[in-house]
């Protein structure tokens, strides 16, 4: 092929085999897994809820000294604010746990 012919060849955009929605879903799942692993490494040796840290429902259950299913009930009732991650697990910002503990409806015996 002569150089003049090579200049005329234009690369056509390739069709993606994976949709953007699927890529975002995979990315969200990966982020939640990494945050979960990071959170687990910070949890050991610490009993303080950090306001900006992301917790799983299992982490929250440990801090609140209750069963994980009870934490899920609190999330579904709106007592604890949480976001569902790409893998279906709930992600809870530490400030939400602090707000729950500081709410007047929570008694020390709960």
C-alpha positions as CSV (number, residue, x, y, z in Angstrom):
1,X,0.0,0.0,0.0
2,X,1.4,3.4,-1.0
3,X,1.7,6.2,1.6
4,X,-1.1,8.2,-0.1
5,X,-3.5,5.3,0.2
6,X,-2.6,4.8,3.9
7,X,-3.6,8.4,4.6
8,X,-7.1,7.8,3.2
9,X,-7.8,5.0,5.6
10,X,-9.9,6.2,8.5
11,X,-10.3,4.2,11.6
12,X,-13.9,3.3,12.2
13,X,-15.1,3.3,15.8
14,X,-15.5,-0.2,17.0
15,X,-18.7,-1.4,18.5
16,X,-18.4,-2.1,22.2
17,X,-19.3,-5.5,23.4
18,X,-20.2,-4.2,26.9
19,X,-22.8,-1.5,27.4
20,X,-22.0,1.6,29.5
21,X,-24.5,0.5,32.1
22,X,-22.7,-2.8,32.6
23,X,-19.4,-1.0,32.9
24,X,-20.8,1.3,35.5
25,X,-22.3,-1.6,37.4
26,X,-19.0,-3.4,37.4
27,X,-17.2,-0.3,38.5
28,X,-19.7,0.3,41.4
29,X,-19.3,-3.3,42.5
30,X,-15.5,-3.0,42.4
31,X,-15.5,0.2,44.4
32,X,-17.8,-1.3,47.1
33,X,-15.6,-4.3,47.4
34,X,-12.5,-2.2,47.8
35,X,-14.2,0.1,50.3
36,X,-15.4,-3.0,52.2
37,X,-11.9,-4.4,52.4
38,X,-10.4,-1.0,53.4
39,X,-13.1,-0.7,56.0
40,X,-12.4,-4.1,57.4
41,X,-8.7,-3.3,57.8
42,X,-9.6,-0.1,59.7
43,X,-12.2,-1.8,61.9
44,X,-9.8,-4.0,63.8
45,X,-8.6,-2.4,67.0
46,X,-11.1,0.5,66.7
47,X,-14.4,1.0,68.3
48,X,-15.0,4.6,67.1
49,X,-17.4,5.3,64.3
50,X,-15.7,7.6,61.8
51,X,-18.2,10.0,60.2
52,X,-16.7,9.9,56.7
53,X,-16.0,6.2,56.5
54,X,-18.2,3.8,54.6
55,X,-19.6,0.8,56.6
56,X,-21.4,-2.3,55.6
57,X,-24.5,-3.5,57.4
58,X,-22.3,-6.1,59.1
59,X,-19.9,-3.4,60.3
60,X,-22.8,-1.4,61.5
61,X,-24.3,-4.4,63.4
62,X,-21.0,-4.8,65.2
63,X,-20.8,-1.2,66.3
64,X,-24.5,-1.1,67.3
65,X,-24.2,-4.5,69.0
66,X,-27.2,-5.9,67.2
67,X,-28.0,-8.5,64.6
68,X,-27.3,-7.6,60.9
69,X,-31.0,-8.3,60.1
70,X,-32.0,-5.7,62.6
71,X,-29.7,-3.2,60.9
72,X,-31.4,-4.0,57.6
73,X,-34.8,-3.4,59.2
74,X,-33.6,0.0,60.4
75,X,-32.3,0.9,56.9
76,X,-35.6,-0.1,55.3
77,X,-37.6,1.9,57.9
78,X,-35.4,5.0,57.2
79,X,-34.0,5.1,60.7
80,X,-30.5,4.6,59.2
81,X,-29.6,6.2,55.9
82,X,-27.9,3.9,53.5
83,X,-27.2,3.4,49.8
84,X,-27.4,0.1,47.9
85,X,-24.1,-0.6,46.2
86,X,-23.7,-2.3,42.8
87,X,-23.4,-5.7,44.4
88,X,-26.7,-5.4,46.3
89,X,-25.0,-4.7,49.7
90,X,-25.9,-1.6,51.7
91,X,-23.3,1.1,52.2
92,X,-23.7,3.3,55.2
93,X,-21.7,6.5,55.8
94,X,-20.5,6.7,59.4
95,X,-22.4,9.9,60.0
96,X,-25.6,8.1,59.4
97,X,-24.8,5.7,62.3
98,X,-23.8,8.6,64.5
99,X,-27.1,10.4,63.6
100,X,-29.0,7.2,64.5
101,X,-27.3,6.8,67.8
102,X,-27.9,10.5,68.6
103,X,-31.6,10.4,67.7
104,X,-34.1,10.8,70.6
105,X,-35.9,7.5,69.6
106,X,-32.9,5.4,70.4
107,X,-32.7,4.4,74.1
108,X,-29.6,3.0,75.7
109,X,-31.2,-0.4,76.1
110,X,-32.0,-0.8,72.3
